C-alpha cells in the first residue's frame, strides 16, 4: 500500500504521529475482516461476494486518493541580496490549507519554514532564516506551497526538501537552489611597455561563483592572456585580474569580457590603443643608449679600481701595523705625573688617588688633568707597546708630543698635541671633532703602534688583533713623541712589553 511505502526510514517514521500507525492498523484490520468474511461466504450465496468486492474497492479508493509533491527538475537560480521563490506543488491539485508544509535542508528538524494548523510556526525555525522566509499562501487552495526567501545569501545555496503531510499521509521532493552574483564592470588599465608591446590589465570584483574571463579582439576571437589571477575576498565574492601584451598593428582594438556561467550573463569593456603609444626605435636614442652604457661602464670600472686601491692601501697599512716589530719596554715618567696619580714602584702601573700628593711643581708636571707621559721618546722607526685598561670607567691611551702643554687645561686632540682613544661611557677616537667607534665595549688590552717615519698612530685590540682606529699618515708631526695616558677616577692602567 502507498501509505506503508511512505513510512520510509525508521527516523522518518518516528517523526510521524501515533495516529498515523493507528489508522494504518485499522485499515489493515478492516481488510482482514472483509477477506475473512468473503472466504466464509463464497459457498452460501453470491450476494455477499458482491458486497465484499465493493467494500474492497471503497477501501482501496480511500487509500489511493492521495497526492504527489512535485518540484522543478532544474536548479532554481537566485541573485545575492535579492529574493528567490522555491516552487513546489501537489499533484493532483488539492487544497493544502489544512495540511502541514515543512521546508528543510538536510535534517528533518532543521526547519527553514514550517506551516501547520493553518498558520506559520516560527518557534523551531533555524536562526539563519528567521525573518527571511514566507510561504505564499495565495496558492494553497490550488496545492501550491511555494516558499519565498528574502535577501539571498551565499549560505542559502544547496538542496531543499519540500515536505507535505495530510493526516497520516505525506510526500516530499528535493530541489536545488543556486546562488550567483554579477560583479563590477571590467576596469581596463594600460600599465606600461613590456616585451616590445604594451601591458594591458583588466580587473573586476564582486563575482559569484568564480567567473570566466576572456580577452577578445575586434572580431570577437579569443586572445591568450599573459597572466590571470582569481581570489576570493572575505565576503566570499571573487576578484579577478588578467593581463595581456598588445603589440603595434595587432589587436589594438580589444575587449575584456567577464562571464557568470550560472546566470549566463556577462559584462564587457573595450579599449583601443593608438599607434603613438607603442615604443619606437630611434637611431639617435640607440646611439645615446650605447654611449650611456659605455660611460656608466667606465665610471663603474673607475670606482671599482679606486675601491681596490683603497682596499690594497688599507691592507698594506694594517699589515705594517701588525707586522712583527720590536716591542718597547715603556715606563712612566713620575716627573710628569699629576699629583693625584699614584705610580707603582716599577713605574708600569698607575691609578688615580682620592687626595692630591705633596709633590714638587716642576715645569714638566701636569697640574690640571690626571695625565702622565712615558719616559721613552721616539723620533724615528716603528714602536709598539700594550696597555692593560681593565674595566675602569674613565681613561684614555695614546701618544703626545714632548712639547705638549703641562699647565692649565689641555685639549685632548691632535690640535693639543695628543693622538689617543678614550672610554667615557662610549668608545671614541680623540679626533677634532671626536669620532665614535663602533664598539659597545672597549677591549681590555690595547696595542699602540707608532710609525714615526709615516707620522701615523694605530690602535689594535691586543686580544683579537682587530683594528680599532688609525690616525692617517702625516697626522703626527716629526718631533719627539712619547707615550701618554689619562687616568680617570676609579681607573687603573698598566703598561706591559
C-alpha positions in Angstrom: 0.0 0.0 0.0 1.1 3.6 -0.7 0.7 4.6 3.0 3.0 1.9 4.2 5.6 2.6 1.4 5.7 6.2 2.5 6.8 5.4 6.0 10.3 5.4 4.7 13.2 5.1 7.2 12.8 4.5 11.0 13.8 8.0 11.7 11.1 9.4 9.4 8.6 7.0 11.0 9.4 8.4 14.4 8.6 11.9 13.3 5.1 10.9 12.2 2.2 11.0 14.7 0.9 7.9 16.5 -2.5 8.4 14.8 -0.8 7.5 11.5 0.0 4.0 12.7 -3.4 3.6 14.4 -5.1 4.5 11.1 -3.0 2.1 9.1 -3.7 -0.7 11.6 -7.4 -0.1 11.5 -7.4 -0.2 7.7 -5.4 -3.4 7.7 -7.8 -4.9 10.2 -10.8 -3.9 8.1 -9.3 -5.6 5.1 -8.5 -8.7 7.0 -12.1 -8.9 8.3 -13.5 -8.4 4.8 -11.3 -11.0 3.3 -12.3 -13.5 6.1 -16.0 -12.8 5.6 -15.6 -13.2 1.8 -13.9 -16.6 2.2 -16.6 -17.9 4.6 -19.5 -16.6 2.4 -18.4 -17.9 -1.0 -20.2 -21.2 -0.7 -23.5 -20.0 0.7 -24.5 -17.1 -1.6 -23.1 -14.8 -4.4 -24.6 -11.7 -2.9 -22.1 -11.4 0.0 -19.3 -11.7 -2.6 -20.5 -8.6 -4.4 -20.8 -6.8 -1.2 -17.2 -7.8 -0.3 -16.0 -6.7 -3.7 -17.5 -3.2 -3.4 -16.1 -2.8 0.2 -12.6 -3.7 -1.0 -12.9 -1.2 -3.9 -14.0 1.5 -1.5 -11.1 1.0 0.9 -8.6 0.9 -2.0 -10.1 4.1 -3.4 -9.8 5.7 0.1 -6.1 4.8 0.2 -5.2 5.8 -3.3 -6.9 9.3 -3.2 -3.6 10.9 -2.1 -1.1 13.2 -3.8 2.5 13.6 -5.1 4.8 16.6 -4.2 6.5 18.0 -7.4 9.3 20.5 -7.7 11.4 21.8 -10.6 13.9 19.4 -12.2 16.5 22.2 -12.9 18.1 24.2 -10.1 16.5 27.5 -9.1 18.9 30.4 -9.6 18.9 33.4 -7.3 21.0 36.6 -7.2 22.8 37.6 -4.0 20.8 40.2 -1.9 17.6 39.7 -3.9 14.7 37.3 -3.2 14.0 33.8 -4.6 10.9 31.6 -4.9 11.3 27.9 -4.5 8.3 26.4 -6.4 6.6 23.3 -5.1 3.0 21.9 -5.7 0.8 19.0 -5.2 -0.4 16.7 -7.9 -3.3 16.3 -8.4 -4.1 19.9 -7.3 -5.9 20.0 -4.0 -6.4 22.3 -1.1 -3.4 22.4 1.2 -4.7 24.9 3.7 -5.1 22.4 6.5 -2.0 20.3 5.6 1.4 20.5 7.2 4.1 22.1 4.9 7.6 21.8 6.0 10.7 23.2 4.2 14.1 22.0 5.5 17.6 21.4 4.3 19.4 18.1 5.2 17.7 17.3 8.5 14.0 17.0 9.1 14.2 19.0 12.3 16.4 21.8 10.8 13.4 23.8 9.7 13.7 26.5 7.1 9.9 27.2 7.3 7.0 25.4 8.9 3.3 25.8 8.2 0.9 23.8 10.3 -2.6 24.1 11.8 -3.4 26.8 9.3 -0.6 29.2 10.3 3.2 29.7 10.2 5.2 28.2 13.0 8.4 30.1 13.7 9.4 28.7 17.1 11.6 25.9 15.7 12.9 27.8 12.7 16.8 27.8 12.4 18.3 31.3 13.2 19.8 32.0 9.8 16.4 32.0 8.1 14.5 34.0 10.8 12.6 36.9 9.3 13.7 35.9 5.7 11.1 33.3 4.7 7.4 33.4 3.6 5.1 30.7 2.5 3.0 32.0 -0.4 -0.5 31.3 0.9 -2.4 32.7 -2.0 -1.8 29.4 -3.9 -2.5 27.0 -1.0 -6.1 26.2 -2.2 -4.7 25.1 -5.6 -2.0 22.9 -4.0 0.9 25.4 -4.5 3.2 25.5 -1.4 5.9 27.9 -2.8 8.5 29.3 -0.5 9.9 32.8 -0.8 13.4 33.5 0.7 14.4 37.2 1.1 17.9 38.8 1.0 19.6 35.7 -0.5 23.0 34.8 1.0 25.8 32.5 -0.3 25.0 30.1 2.6 21.5 29.6 1.1 22.9 27.7 -1.8 22.2 23.9 -1.8 19.4 21.4 -1.6 16.0 22.0 0.0 13.2 19.4 0.8 9.6 20.3 0.3 7.6 18.1 2.7 3.8 18.0 2.8 1.7 15.9 5.2 -2.1 15.3 5.3 -3.2 13.4 8.4 -1.3 10.1 8.0 0.0 10.5 4.5 3.0 12.6 3.5 5.1 13.1 0.4 8.3 15.2 -0.3 10.5 16.3 -3.2 14.1 17.7 -3.4 15.1 20.8 -5.3 18.3 22.8 -5.6 19.0 26.5 -5.1 22.0 28.0 -6.9 23.3 31.5 -5.8 25.1 33.8 -8.2 26.0 37.5 -8.5 27.3 39.8 -11.2 30.4 41.8 -10.3 31.6 45.2 -11.4 32.2 46.2 -15.0 35.7 45.3 -16.1 38.2 48.1 -15.5 40.9 48.2 -18.2 44.2 50.0 -17.5 47.4 50.5 -19.5 50.4 49.8 -17.3 53.5 50.5 -19.4 55.7 48.8 -22.0 56.7 45.2 -21.9 58.3 42.8 -24.3 58.1 45.2 -27.2 54.4 45.9 -26.6 52.1 47.5 -24.1 50.9 45.7 -21.0 47.1 46.0 -20.5 45.4 44.8 -17.3 41.7 44.0 -16.7 40.3 44.0 -13.2 36.8 43.3 -11.7 35.4 42.4 -8.3 32.2 41.1 -6.7 31.5 37.9 -8.8 30.0 34.6 -7.6 30.7 31.9 -8.4 34.1 32.1 -9.9 33.7 33.8 -13.3 35.1 33.1 -16.7 37.5 35.8 -18.1 38.2 36.3 -21.8 40.1 38.7 -23.9 38.6 39.3 -27.4 39.8 41.0 -30.5 37.7 43.3 -32.8 36.2 40.3 -34.5 35.2 38.5 -31.2 38.0 36.0 -31.4 39.5 34.9 -28.1 43.0 36.1 -27.3 45.5 34.3 -25.0 46.2 36.1 -21.8 49.7 36.8 -20.3 48.6 36.0 -16.8 45.4 35.5 -14.8 44.7 35.5 -11.1 41.5 35.0 -9.2 41.0 35.3 -5.4 38.1 35.1 -3.0 37.7 38.0 -0.6 36.4 38.0 3.0 32.9 38.4 1.7 33.2 35.2 -0.3 33.0 37.1 -3.7 35.6 36.6 -6.3 38.1 39.2 -7.7 39.8 38.7 -11.0 42.8 40.2 -12.7 44.2 39.3 -16.1 46.9 40.8 -18.3 47.7 40.8 -22.0 50.6 42.2 -24.1 49.3 44.3 -27.1 51.7 44.9 -30.0 51.5 47.5 -32.7 49.2 46.7 -35.6 48.0 43.6 -33.7 44.8 43.5 -31.6 45.0 47.2 -30.8 41.2 47.2 -30.5 40.3 44.6 -27.8 37.8 44.0 -25.1 37.8 42.2 -21.7 34.7 40.1 -21.1 33.8 38.6 -17.7 31.0 36.0 -17.7 28.9 34.4 -15.0 28.2 30.9 -16.2 25.3 30.3 -13.8 23.3 33.4 -14.8 24.6 33.1 -18.4 25.3 36.9 -18.2 28.5 38.9 -18.8 30.0 42.3 -18.5 32.4 43.7 -21.1 34.7 46.7 -21.5 36.7 47.7 -24.6 39.8 49.7 -25.2 41.7 51.0 -28.3 45.4 51.7 -28.1 46.6 54.2 -30.7 49.9 53.9 -32.6 51.8 56.7 -30.8 51.6 54.8 -27.5 53.8 52.0 -28.8 57.6 52.1 -28.3 59.5 53.1 -31.4 63.2 52.5 -32.1 65.1 55.8 -32.8 68.6 55.7 -34.2 69.7 58.7 -32.0 68.2 57.0 -29.0 70.0 53.8 -29.8 73.3 55.7 -30.1 72.7 57.6 -26.9 71.9 54.4 -25.1 75.1 52.8 -26.3 77.1 55.9 -25.2 75.4 55.9 -21.8 76.1 52.2 -21.3 79.8 52.7 -22.2 80.0 55.8 -20.0 78.4 54.1 -17.0 80.7 51.1 -17.6 83.8 53.3 -17.4 82.5 55.1 -14.3 81.8 51.7 -12.7 85.3 50.5 -13.6 86.9 53.6 -12.3 85.0 53.3 -9.0 86.0 49.7 -8.7 89.7 50.4 -9.3 89.7 53.2 -6.7 88.0 50.8 -4.2 90.6 48.1 -5.0 93.4 50.7 -4.5 91.9 51.8 -1.1 91.5 48.2 -0.1 95.1 47.5 -1.0 96.3 50.5 0.8 94.3 49.5 3.9 95.7 46.0 3.7 99.2 47.4 3.5 98.6 49.8 6.4 97.2 47.1 8.6 99.9 44.7 7.6 102.5 47.3 8.6 100.7 47.8 11.9 100.5 44.0 12.6 104.0 43.2 11.2 106.5 41.7 13.8 108.4 44.6 15.3 110.4 45.1 18.4 108.3 45.7 21.5 109.2 48.8 23.6 109.6 48.4 27.3 107.8 51.6 28.2 107.8 53.0 31.7 106.1 56.0 33.2 107.8 59.3 34.0 107.0 60.3 37.6 108.2 63.9 37.0 105.3 64.4 34.6 102.5 62.6 36.6 99.7 64.7 38.0 99.8 64.9 41.9 96.6 62.7 42.1 98.3 59.9 40.2 99.9 57.1 42.1 102.7 55.1 40.3 103.9 51.6 41.1 107.5 51.1 42.1 108.3 49.6 38.7 106.6 52.6 37.0 104.5 50.2 34.9 101.2 50.8 36.6 99.2 54.0 37.6 95.9 54.7 39.3 94.1 57.9 40.3 94.0 58.6 44.1 91.5 60.5 46.2 93.9 63.1 47.5 96.5 65.3 46.0 100.1 64.3 46.8 102.6 66.8 48.0 105.0 66.8 45.0 107.2 69.5 43.6 105.5 71.6 41.0 108.3 71.3 38.4 107.7 72.5 34.8 107.3 69.0 33.4 104.4 68.0 35.7 100.8 68.2 34.6 98.9 70.3 37.2 95.3 70.3 35.9 94.4 66.9 34.3 95.4 63.5 35.5 97.9 62.9 32.7 101.3 61.2 32.7 103.9 60.7 29.9 106.2 57.7 29.3 109.9 58.1 30.0 110.8 56.9 26.4 110.6 59.2 23.4 110.7 58.4 19.7 111.7 60.4 16.7 112.1 57.6 14.0 111.3 54.0 13.4 108.3 51.9 14.4 107.5 51.3 18.0 104.7 49.3 19.8 103.6 48.7 23.4 100.5 47.4 25.1 98.3 49.0 27.8 96.0 46.9 30.1 93.0 49.2 30.6 90.8 46.8 32.6 87.3 47.9 33.2 87.8 51.4 34.6 85.1 53.9 34.0 87.2 56.7 32.5 90.6 56.5 30.7 92.5 57.4 27.5 95.5 55.8 25.8 97.8 57.2 23.1 100.8 59.4 22.4 101.7 63.0 22.8 104.4 65.2 21.5 107.1 66.0 24.1 106.3 69.7 23.9 102.7 69.2 24.9 101.4 71.8 27.3 101.7 70.8 31.0 100.0 73.7 32.9 96.3 74.6 32.7 93.6 73.0 30.7 94.8 71.0 27.7 92.7 69.9 24.6 92.7 66.1 24.2 93.0 66.3 20.4 95.7 66.5 17.7 95.5 70.3 17.9 96.6 70.0 21.5 99.4 67.6 20.6 97.6 64.4 21.7 96.6 61.4 19.5 94.6 58.9 21.5 91.4 56.8 22.0 89.3 57.1 25.2 86.5 55.4 27.1 83.9 57.7 28.7 80.7 55.6 28.6 81.4 55.4 24.9 84.5 54.3 23.0 85.7 57.1 20.7 88.8 58.4 18.9 90.0 61.8 20.1 89.9 63.5 16.7 88.6 67.0 16.2 85.6 66.6 16.5 85.6 63.2 18.2 84.9 60.0 16.2 82.6 57.5 17.8 83.9 53.9 17.4 81.5 51.0 16.6 82.3 49.1 19.8 79.8 48.7 22.6 82.6 47.7 25.0 86.2 48.6 25.0 88.9 45.8 24.8 90.7 45.0 28.0 94.1 45.4 26.3 95.1 47.9 23.6 98.2 47.8 21.4 99.6 51.2 20.5 101.7 51.3 17.3 103.7 54.5 16.4 105.2 54.8 13.0 107.4 57.9 13.2 108.6 57.7 9.6 105.0 57.9 8.3 103.7 60.2 11.1 100.9 57.6 11.9 99.4 56.1 15.0 97.4 52.8 15.0 95.3 51.2 17.8 94.7 47.5 17.8 92.8 45.2 20.1 95.6 43.2 21.7 93.5 40.1 22.2 91.9 39.5 18.8 94.3 41.7 16.7 91.2 43.6 15.4 92.0 47.1 14.2 90.3 49.9 16.3 91.4 53.2 14.8 94.2 54.8 12.8 95.3 58.4 12.7 96.3 58.7 9.0 99.8 59.2 7.7 101.2 62.7 8.3 99.0 63.3 11.3 101.8 63.1 13.9 104.5 65.8 13.4 108.1 65.0 13.0 109.3 65.7 16.6 109.9 63.6 19.7 106.8 61.6 20.6 106.2 59.9 24.0 103.5 57.5 25.3 100.6 59.3 27.0 97.9 58.2 29.5 94.9 59.8 31.1 93.6 58.0 34.2 90.1 58.9 35.4 88.9 58.4 38.9 88.4 54.7 39.7 90.5 53.5 36.8 93.9 51.7 36.8 96.2 51.3 33.8 99.2 49.1 33.4 102.0 49.1 30.7 103.4 45.8 29.5 106.1 44.9 26.9 
